Amino acid sequence: MSTSRSEARRKAKEPRARVLDFVRAEGLLSRGDGILAACSGGPDSTALVLLLHGLRKTFGLRLALGHVN
């Protein structure tokens, strides 16, 4: 059974929506907060950076990256 393009897009958005709901429910971020994210370049830290980048406008975040290896 193949997945439709719209179904694939919906599933791809679920993690971001879940994180956004969690962040709001727990009060983890406030408008204008600054975040320094450590990034090794691996898949986990790259996913984190992309997620945080996507939340920048929602929370007015100042995002900085520190590369660690």
N, C-alpha and C positions, 0 to 999 in steps of 0.2 A: 504494500500500500504506500503510495507516494504522498508526501506532505505538500500542501499547496504553498505558494510563495507567501501569502498573507499569514498562514498558520506558522510558517517558519519565522517570519518577522515578529509575530506575537510571542513566540517562545523565546526569541532572542532578547526581547525587551523585559521578560519576566524577572531576570536577576536584578536589573537596575531598579525596577519598580519595587521589588522585595527589599532591596537595600534602602531605598528612599523611604519606604514605610517604616522600616526598623529605625533608621536615623531620626525620623520625626517622632516616633513613639517614645524613644528613649531620650530625646532631647540632646543628641550627641553633637549637633552643629547648630550654630546661630549665624544669622546673617552677618557677613563681614569677617568671619573667622579666617585665620590663616592656618594652612596645613603644610608641613614639611613631610613629604613622602619619600622614603628610601626605595630606590629602584635598582635592582641588580641587572635588569634586562631580561630576566627569565619570564616564563609565561604567567606566573602568579603575580609578580610585582607589576608587570606590564598591564595585566587585567585591572589591578587596583588603580594604577595611574589613569587608565582610560575611564574607569568608573568615576573617579574623583573629578576628572576633567569634565565629564558629562554632568556632574552635580554643581560645577562652578557657578553657572548662571542662576540655578535654583536657589542657592544659598548666598550668592555674592561672595564666594570664597576667593581667597588669595592662595594660590597653589604654587608651591616650590618643590623641586625634585632634587634629591641628593643621590648621586650614583654610588653604589657600594658594590664591591665584588668579593 
